[in-house]
Amino acid sequence: MVIQERDREILRRCYEQQFLLIDHVVRYFFKGSWRRAYERMQELEEAGLIRREPFFATGPKSVIRLGRHGLGISSQLHPVEIKQNVRIDPFTVEHDALVTSVALRLHQLWDGVWVPERALKQGEYDQIPDGVFVFESGNQVAIEVENTLKGKTRFIRLLNRWRFDKMRLILFVATKPHIYQAIQRFLMEGPSGIPFALTLWSELDQGEPYAWCPKGNLQIFNRRSF
């Protein structure tokens, strides 16, 4: 079969994030066409590029993982080596799928290179985020997807760990309004002088909202680079 650029992009993102859901593929690679997405996934599976695995934690949907041939191709496409998990962790699959959604959405808006958590090394970063966008300028934006509410003491302790990282911005993406409101309070009471920002996933998912920060709103989603 002829491997298209879109196929390479699917393999690359699957390599980065360990797996994709069919929802990711339909929305971000096939502009909402379920039929075309399913047909192409079948072709990629038959060619050994991907494999579809039933996974109880995702309900009736399978997860899309790399086949042996797909792993060989995608490891050459990515600038860093990312070790692949043998199995997907059922306790983190919801969070991991949300991180993938956020990364794919930001890929539509930003020109940076996404480096996932598994490719980040302790020592280079005091605090390991869910991923980092690295831009041509060298600036980096850390992404933290918050799907569960952490206690105030623990959260502020984590905020303080960003003090010595040279990030252009640390962007928190809250998946629920009550989490957004809690993080907003924590950031107001947290350390100053660290470039924190916050957005609600439902708003980012559908548009280019302002990002909130303790000093005011920021326009960061209507620019391609930093």
Sequence and secondary structure as in RCSB ss.txt:
>XXXX:A:sequence
MVIQERDREILRRCYEQQFLLIDHVVRYFFKGSWRRAYERMQELEEAGLIRREPFFATGPKSVIRLGRHGLGISS
QLHPVEIKQNVRIDPFTVEHDALVTSVALRLHQLWDGVWVPERALKQGEYDQIPDGVFVFESGNQVAIEVENTLK
GKTRFIRLLNRWRFDKMRLILFVATKPHIYQAIQRFLMEGPSGIPFALTLWSELDQGEPYAWCPKGNLQIFNRRS
F
>XXXX:A:secstr
    HHHHHHHHHHHHHS EEHHHHHHHHSTT HHHHHHHHHHHHHTTSEEEEE GGGTT EEEEE HHHHHHHH
HHSSS     SS  TTTHHHHHHHHHHHHHHHHH  SEEEEGGG  BTTBSS  SEEEE TTS EEEEEEE S  
 HHHHHHHHHTTTTS  SEEEEEESSHHHHHHHHHHHHHS SSS EEEEEHHHHHHS   EEETTEEE  SS S 
 
